[in-house]
Amino acid sequence: RNTNKIELSDLPSSKLLHMEWVNEHNFQCYR
């Protein structure tokens, strides 16, 4: 069972939050 896939499909806002986290993480890594 791919619960992660279902979660992302069910909650588009979750994907948005994830993208924000990735952007922040990358910013801190490459600063």
N, CA, C and O atoms as CSV, one atom per row, in Angstrom:
chain,resi,resn,atom,element,x,y,z
A,1,ARG,N,N,0.834,-1.217,0.000
A,1,ARG,CA,C,0.000,0.000,0.000
A,1,ARG,C,C,0.862,1.258,0.000
A,1,ARG,O,O,1.768,1.395,0.822
A,2,ASN,N,N,0.580,2.170,-0.918
A,2,ASN,CA,C,1.317,3.434,-0.967
A,2,ASN,C,C,0.499,4.528,-0.289
A,2,ASN,O,O,-0.223,5.279,-0.944
A,3,THR,N,N,0.622,4.602,1.012
A,3,THR,CA,C,-0.163,5.605,1.743
A,3,THR,C,C,0.324,7.007,1.421
A,3,THR,O,O,-0.465,7.951,1.382
A,4,ASN,N,N,1.629,7.144,1.190
A,4,ASN,CA,C,2.167,8.463,0.872
A,4,ASN,C,C,1.534,9.018,-0.392
A,4,ASN,O,O,1.154,10.187,-0.448
A,5,LYS,N,N,1.425,8.175,-1.400
A,5,LYS,CA,C,0.841,8.606,-2.668
A,5,LYS,C,C,-0.603,9.048,-2.451
A,5,LYS,O,O,-1.038,10.074,-2.974
A,6,ILE,N,N,-1.331,8.263,-1.676
A,6,ILE,CA,C,-2.735,8.591,-1.409
A,6,ILE,C,C,-2.832,9.919,-0.653
A,6,ILE,O,O,-3.684,10.754,-0.955
A,7,GLU,N,N,-1.966,10.097,0.312
A,7,GLU,CA,C,-1.995,11.333,1.095
A,7,GLU,C,C,-1.753,12.540,0.197
A,7,GLU,O,O,-2.470,13.538,0.273
A,8,LEU,N,N,-0.741,12.438,-0.649
A,8,LEU,CA,C,-0.432,13.560,-1.535
A,8,LEU,C,C,-1.590,13.828,-2.481
A,8,LEU,O,O,-1.903,14.982,-2.776
A,9,SER,N,N,-2.227,12.764,-2.956
A,9,SER,CA,C,-3.345,12.945,-3.878
A,9,SER,C,C,-4.542,13.545,-3.147
A,9,SER,O,O,-5.262,14.376,-3.701
A,10,ASP,N,N,-4.747,13.126,-1.916
A,10,ASP,CA,C,-5.893,13.608,-1.156
A,10,ASP,C,C,-5.699,15.056,-0.714
A,10,ASP,O,O,-6.651,15.836,-0.682
A,11,LEU,N,N,-4.464,15.408,-0.374
A,11,LEU,CA,C,-4.223,16.743,0.163
A,11,LEU,C,C,-3.247,17.514,-0.711
A,11,LEU,O,O,-2.035,17.396,-0.531
A,12,PRO,N,N,-3.745,18.290,-1.640
A,12,PRO,CA,C,-2.870,19.108,-2.479
A,12,PRO,C,C,-2.085,20.111,-1.630
A,12,PRO,O,O,-0.936,20.429,-1.938
A,13,SER,N,N,-2.704,20.597,-0.577
A,13,SER,CA,C,-2.025,21.567,0.291
A,13,SER,C,C,-0.796,20.928,0.938
A,13,SER,O,O,0.200,21.602,1.199
A,14,SER,N,N,-0.879,19.625,1.194
A,14,SER,CA,C,0.266,18.920,1.776
A,14,SER,C,C,1.450,18.983,0.823
A,14,SER,O,O,2.590,19.187,1.242
A,15,LYS,N,N,1.170,18.807,-0.459
A,15,LYS,CA,C,2.227,18.876,-1.468
A,15,LYS,C,C,2.833,20.279,-1.481
A,15,LYS,O,O,4.046,20.444,-1.613
A,16,LEU,N,N,1.977,21.273,-1.344
A,16,LEU,CA,C,2.459,22.657,-1.316
A,16,LEU,C,C,3.385,22.855,-0.127
A,16,LEU,O,O,4.456,23.448,-0.255
A,17,LEU,N,N,2.965,22.355,1.030
A,17,LEU,CA,C,3.805,22.480,2.222
A,17,LEU,C,C,5.129,21.769,2.010
A,17,LEU,O,O,6.179,22.269,2.412
A,18,HIS,N,N,5.083,20.619,1.387
A,18,HIS,CA,C,6.304,19.861,1.123
A,18,HIS,C,C,7.237,20.668,0.221
A,18,HIS,O,O,8.441,20.727,0.469
A,19,MET,N,N,6.692,21.281,-0.811
A,19,MET,CA,C,7.508,22.094,-1.714
A,19,MET,C,C,8.133,23.252,-0.951
A,19,MET,O,O,9.301,23.579,-1.162
A,20,GLU,N,N,7.369,23.864,-0.076
A,20,GLU,CA,C,7.916,24.957,0.727
A,20,GLU,C,C,9.065,24.458,1.583
A,20,GLU,O,O,10.093,25.125,1.704
A,21,TRP,N,N,8.892,23.280,2.178
A,21,TRP,CA,C,9.949,22.716,3.022
A,21,TRP,C,C,11.194,22.431,2.193
A,21,TRP,O,O,12.314,22.712,2.620
A,22,VAL,N,N,10.990,21.873,1.006
A,22,VAL,CA,C,12.131,21.561,0.128
A,22,VAL,C,C,12.863,22.851,-0.238
A,22,VAL,O,O,14.093,22.900,-0.200
A,23,ASN,N,N,12.118,23.885,-0.589
A,23,ASN,CA,C,12.748,25.159,-0.950
A,23,ASN,C,C,13.559,25.702,0.220
A,23,ASN,O,O,14.693,26.148,0.051
A,24,GLU,N,N,12.970,25.658,1.396
A,24,GLU,CA,C,13.670,26.161,2.575
A,24,GLU,C,C,14.917,25.339,2.842
A,24,GLU,O,O,15.981,25.883,3.138
A,25,HIS,N,N,14.776,24.021,2.736
A,25,HIS,CA,C,15.894,23.119,3.000
A,25,HIS,C,C,17.028,23.389,2.011
A,25,HIS,O,O,18.190,23.486,2.404
A,26,ASN,N,N,16.686,23.508,0.733
A,26,ASN,CA,C,17.703,23.774,-0.285
A,26,ASN,C,C,18.381,25.112,-0.022
A,26,ASN,O,O,19.596,25.245,-0.164
A,27,PHE,N,N,17.592,26.083,0.357
A,27,PHE,CA,C,18.139,27.412,0.626
A,27,PHE,C,C,19.183,27.331,1.746
A,27,PHE,O,O,20.257,27.923,1.647
A,28,GLN,N,N,18.857,26.600,2.798
A,28,GLN,CA,C,19.785,26.475,3.923
A,28,GLN,C,C,21.027,25.691,3.510
A,28,GLN,O,O,22.133,25.984,3.965
A,29,CYS,N,N,20.842,24.691,2.644
A,29,CYS,CA,C,21.976,23.854,2.248
A,29,CYS,C,C,22.940,24.625,1.350
A,29,CYS,O,O,24.157,24.494,1.484
A,30,TYR,N,N,22.400,25.425,0.441
A,30,TYR,CA,C,23.247,26.069,-0.570
A,30,TYR,C,C,23.566,27.520,-0.207
A,30,TYR,O,O,24.150,28.249,-1.010
A,31,ARG,N,N,23.188,27.932,0.983
A,31,ARG,CA,C,23.415,29.327,1.356
A,31,ARG,C,C,24.903,29.595,1.437
A,31,ARG,O,O,25.313,30.716,1.738
